[in-house]
């Protein structure tokens, strides 16, 4: 699953990055894992939980469900994972 894990990690981070969900701007878990094939949804949710534990993604509990956003102090690390550091 390591290949899938890395691919799903990039997909989740890219979804949040493209939605500009940094810090105070957040989105639902369902939006963060959009575009992932149906048979990998469970794995994508596990990857998202791993990103929260790595402190790359910030959780925000809300009465309507858990919301997530990218952690601004970890921007350099996130851009490195996404391969964006090569263009600077």
C-alpha positions in Angstrom: 0.0 0.0 0.0 3.0 2.3 0.2 2.6 3.4 -3.5 -1.1 4.0 -3.0 -0.4 5.8 0.3 2.0 8.2 -1.4 -0.4 8.8 -4.3 -3.4 9.3 -2.1 -1.3 11.6 0.1 -0.5 13.8 -2.9 -4.2 13.8 -4.0 -5.5 14.9 -0.7 -2.9 17.6 -0.2 -3.4 18.8 -3.8 -7.2 19.0 -3.3 -6.8 21.2 -0.2 -4.1 23.3 -1.9 -6.2 23.9 -5.0 -9.1 24.9 -2.9 -6.8 27.3 -1.0 -7.8 25.8 2.3 -5.0 27.2 4.5 -5.4 27.9 8.2 -8.8 29.5 8.9 -10.3 28.4 5.6 -11.5 24.8 5.8 -13.5 22.2 3.9 -15.2 18.9 4.7 -13.4 15.6 4.6 -15.6 14.6 1.6 -14.3 17.6 -0.4 -10.7 16.8 0.6 -10.9 13.3 -0.8 -12.9 14.1 -4.0 -11.6 12.5 -7.1 -10.4 9.4 -5.3 -11.9 6.1 -6.8 -14.7 4.6 -4.8 -12.7 1.5 -3.8 -10.0 3.7 -2.3 -12.2 6.0 -0.2 -11.4 4.2 3.0 -7.7 4.3 2.3 -8.0 8.1 1.5 -9.7 8.7 4.9 -6.9 6.8 6.6 -4.3 8.9 4.7 -6.1 12.1 5.8 -5.9 10.9 9.4 -2.2 10.3 9.0 -1.7 13.8 7.6 -3.5 15.2 10.6 -1.1 13.2 12.9 1.9 14.5 10.9 0.5 18.0 11.6 0.4 18.8 7.8 -3.4 19.1 8.0 -5.3 20.8 10.7 -8.6 19.4 12.0 -11.5 21.7 12.9 -14.4 20.0 14.7 -17.8 21.5 13.8 -21.3 20.5 14.8 -21.9 19.3 11.2 -18.7 17.2 10.9 -15.0 17.4 10.9 -13.4 20.1 8.7 -9.8 20.2 7.5 -7.3 22.7 6.3 -3.6 22.9 5.5 -1.2 24.0 8.2 0.4 27.3 7.2 3.7 26.8 9.2 4.2 23.5 7.3 3.9 25.2 3.9 7.4 24.4 2.8 7.0 20.7 3.6 3.6 20.5 1.9 5.0 22.1 -1.3 7.9 19.7 -1.2 5.5 16.7 -1.1 3.5 18.2 -4.0 6.7 18.8 -6.0 6.2 22.6 -6.1 9.6 23.4 -4.6 11.3 22.6 -7.9 9.7 25.6 -9.6 11.1 28.2 -7.2 
